Amino acid sequence: MSATTMGEQPIYSTRAHVFQIDPNTKKNWLPTSKHAVTVSYFYDSTRNVYRIISLDGTKAIINSTISPNMTFTKTSQKFGQWADSRANTVYGLGFSTEHHLAKFAEKFAEYKEAARLAKEKSQEKMEMATSPSQESPAGELSSPLTPVTPPMENINGTDEICDTTPNSDTSPGPAQNALAFAHSPAMTKHWEAELEALKGNNAKLTAALLESTANVKQWKQQLAAYQEEAERLHKRVTELECQSNQTPVIKSQKTELNQTIEELENTLRDKEEEMEKLKEELENMNDLMEQKDTLTQKLEETELRGRVLEEQLAGAEQRLEENQEEQENFRKSLRTLLELLDGKIFELTELRDTLARLIEEAS
C-alpha cells in the first residue's frame, strides 16, 4: 500500500541538515543526519492532516504532524526550529541558503493555517454529531415541569363532573359549599403528591442528563484515543513504505555519506590547524600585551623622572643665575678693592720716596 493509495502525498520537498534538541540539557543540538537529507511536507486527504517527514537511509528522523499551535522560528539566517509536543522534542533544520529557509517557513505557515481550518471544521462536525444526544435529555427534563391540569373528576374523588361554569342557572346551595370545603384537604394532599412526583422525575432526568454528558465525554476520549492509535499506525505504515521505496538508493546514499564524511574530516583537520594557529597568535598577543603593559609602566616612570629632572634643572639654572650674579658682584667688589689698593700702594710709594729724600737730606 503506497502513500498515494492511502491519500497521503508529498506536496513540497527540500534538503537540509536535521537536528534535535538534547533531551537532557534542553539546550544543545544533536545532529540526527550526518549530511543534508530530503525533508518533505505530506498531505493526507483522507484525514485532512499535514505532516513533515524526513528519512536518513531507512530511519525516520522526522515524523511531525503539523498542529495549529506549532510555530516555526528562524534563529539565524540559515537555521530554523519548531517544537513538537506529541514527539516531546524540538526539531532544527540547517539550510544551505536563506532562500530555502524562507521558503520552508512560508510553507510551514501555509500548512499550519490549513491545519487550523481543518481542525475547526472537524470540531464543528463533531459538535453537530453530538448535539442531538445532548438536547434530548433537556427536552425530557422540561416536560415534567409543564403545569398539568388534573381531571375534574379527580378533584372530589368521584366519577361525577363538577360544573364550574359561571353562567349556571342555579347557584350552589349551602350544602354544596360545605362539600367543597370538606374536600379542600384532599386537594392539597393531591397537589403535594403531584409536586413530589414532579421533583422525583426532575431528579431522575437530571441524573440521566449527567450520565449522558459523562458518556459523551467518555466517547470523546475514546474517539481521541482511537484517532491517536490510528495516526500512530499510519505513521508506522508510512515509515515502512518510505523504507521500502528508498532501498535502491541506499548504496548511492552510502557513497555520498562517505564522501561527506571525508569532506568533514578534512574540514575538521583544517579547523584544528586554524585553532592551533589562533591559539599561538593568542599566546603571542598575550605576550605582546604584557610587554605593552610593562613598556607603558616604564614610560610612565620615565616621564615622571623626566618631570622631576626638569624641575631639578630649572632649580639648578635658577641657582646658577644667582651664583653668576653673586660672582659678578664679587668681581665688581674686587675691582673696586684693587683700585683702592692701587691708590694706597701709590700713596705709600710716594710716602716712601718722600721719607727717603728726607733721610738723605737729614744725613
C-alpha positions, 0 to 999 in steps of 0.5 A: 500500500503506497502513500498515494493509495492511502491519500497521503502525498508529498506536496513540497520537498527540500534538503537540509541538515536535521537536528534535535534538541538534547533531551537532557540539557534542553539546550544543545543540538544533536545532529540526527543526519550526518549530511543534508537529507530530503525533508518533505511536507505530506498531505493526507486527504483522507484525514485532512492532516499535514505532516513533515517527514524526513528519512536518513537511509531507512530511519525516520528522523522526522515524523511531525504532524503539523498542529495549529499551535506549532510555530516555526522560528528562524534563529539565524539566517540559515537555521530554523526550529519548531517544537513538537509536543506529541514527539516531546522534542524540538526539531532544527533544520540547517539550510544551505541558503536563506532562500530555502529557509524562507521558503520552508517557513512560508510553507510551514505557515501555509500548512499550519493555517490549513491545519487550523481550518481543518481542525475547526471544521472537524470540531464543528462536525463533531459538535453537530454529531453530538448535539442531538444526544445532548438536547434530548435529555433537556427536552425530557427534563422540561416536560415534567415541569409543564403545569398539568391540569388534573381531571375534574373528576379527580378533584372530589374523588368521584366519577361525577363532573363538577360544573364550574361554569359561571353562567349556571342557572342555579347557584350552589346551595349551602350544602354544596359549599360545605362539600367543597370545603370538606374536600379542600384537604384532599386537594392539597394532599393531591397537589403535594403528591403531584409536586413530589412526583414532579421533583422525583422525575426532575431528579431522575432526568437530571441524573440521566442528563449527567450520565449522558454528558459523562458518556459523551465525554467518555466517547470523546476520549475514546474517539481521541484515543482511537484517532491517536492509535490510528495516526500512530499506525499510519505513521508506522505504515508510512515509515515502512513504505518510505523504507521500502521505496528508498532501498535502491538508493541506499548504496548511492546514499552510502557513497555520498555519506562517505564522501561527506564524511571525508569532506568533514574530516578534512574540514575538521583537520583544517579547523584544528590547524586554524585553532592551533594557529589562533591559539599561538597568535593568542599566546603571542598577543598575550605576550605582546600585551604584557610587554605593552603593559610593562613598556607603558609602566616604564614610560610612565616612570620615565616621564615622571623622572623626566618631570622631576629632572626638569624641575631639578634643572630649572632649580639648578639654572635658577641657582646658577643665575644667582651664583653668576650674579653673586660672582659678578658682584664679587668681581665688581667688589674686587675691582673696586678693592684693587683700585683702592689698593692701587691708590694706597700702594701709590700713596705709600710709594710716594710716602716712601720716596718722600721719607727717603729724600728726607733721610738723605737730606737729614744725613 
